[in-house]
């Protein structure tokens, strides 16, 4: 029970960090909420267009937070791991698309240019959710007693 509580707590903290991360700087001072989730899947890639809040990259992180909450309530390691993979998957997909758009990614250059702390929050949040899934024990399996051997009936 302690492992489930600790894993759930880790997952919920990770989910909160994931939802918070789009409100921080991701690249060159541009916040994560300024990137549309559809930009990750179109041929145009990352553009300067600013989407609405729920059409931004916040959407998959909200979905992962709901998955994490359900996983904590149901004590499901699988749902918790899926939520962590959603966060890490969208974060890494964003990094690939951003790298394609600018040619390369830089880390913490002069004047706040390069990868920001919001991206680090998202990566850490995904890792924390996965770690929470690893710590959790999950639901206890029902123990079944073996059936007694049957004796053949001669007739």
N, C-alpha and C positions, 0 to 999 in steps of 0.2 A: 504494500500500500504506500509506503514511503517513496519507493521508486516511481510509482505512478504520479504521486503528488509532485515530486521534484521534476520529473519529465514534463508534466503538464505546465508547471510554473515556468520552466525554461522555454517551452514552446510558446506560451502566452506572452512572455517578455519579448521573444523573437518576433512574434506577430505584431506586437505594438511597435517595435523598432522598424519593421518592414513597412507598416502603414505610415509611420512618421518620415521615413526616408525620402519620399518624393517631395517633401516640403523643404528639403535641404538642397544645397548645390550639388549637381552631378558632374557637370563638365563645363569648364570656363565660366563658372558662376551661374550657369543656367540651371534652374531647379528641375527636378524630375517630373514635376507636374506639368512642365512645359513641353514634354515629349508625348506625342500621341501613341497609344498602343497599336494603332493601325500602321504607324510608320515602321514598326518592327517587321511587318509582313508584306509590305508593298515594294515594288521595284524602285520607287522613288527614294526610299530609305528615310533617314533622318532629315527633316526639313526645318526651316525657321518658323513654321506655322505653330501657333499656340492653341491647343485643343481646349475644350471644356474640361472641368475637373474630373468628371466621371468617364471621359473618353481618353484620359491621360493614362500614364503607366501606373497610376494609383489603382486602377481597376483590378488588375491581377493580384495586387498585394492585398486589396480588400477581400477578394475571393480566398486567398491563402489564409487570411486572418479568420474568416468564417470557418474554413476547413480545420484550422488549428483549434478553434473553440469547440467545434463538434468532436474533434479527436480527444480533447481533454475531457469533455462530458461523457463520451462513450469509451474512454480509455483505449483508444485504437491507435496502435503504433503505425499501422499502414496509412491512415488518414494524416497523421502527424508527419510522416515521411513524405507523403504526397504534397502537403503544404510547403514543406521545406524545399522540395524539388521545384515547385511552381515559382517560389521566390528566387531561388538560384537560377533557374532556367530563364526567366524573363530578364534577370539582371545580366546574365552572360550574353543573352541574345541582344540586349541593348548595347553592351560593350562591343560586340561584333559589328552591329549596324553603325554605331558611332565611329568605330575605327574605319569602316568603309567610307563613311561620309567625309571624314577629315584626313584620311590617309594613314594616320597613326594615332595612338593614344599616348598622352604624356601624364606623368604623375606629379602633382603638386609643383608646378613651375612657379616662376616669379609672378607676383600680383594675383595670386589665386587662380591662375590658369591651369588647366589640366583636370584630372579626375578629382572630384570633390568628396566631402565627407558624407554626403547623402548616398553615394554609391557604396562607400565603405560600410555605412549602416545597413544597406540592403544585403550586401554580401555576408556581413556578420549575422544579420537576422536570419538569413537562410541557413547558415551553418548552425546557429543556435537552435532553430526548430528541428533540424536533422539530429542534432545532439540530444535534444529532448526526446525524440522518437527512439533513439538508441538507449537512453536511460530507462524509459518506460518499460514496465514488465508486460503491460497489456491486460486483457481480461483473463481471469483464471479459467482454465479449461475444466469442464465437468469431469469428475473422475468416475469411471465406470468399473463396476466389478466384473471380473470374467465370469462367464456362465459356467455352471458346473457341467462336467462331462455327462453326456447322455449314455444310457446303457441300451443296447439293442433289445428289442422285444422279440422273443422267439414265439412263433406262433403256430 
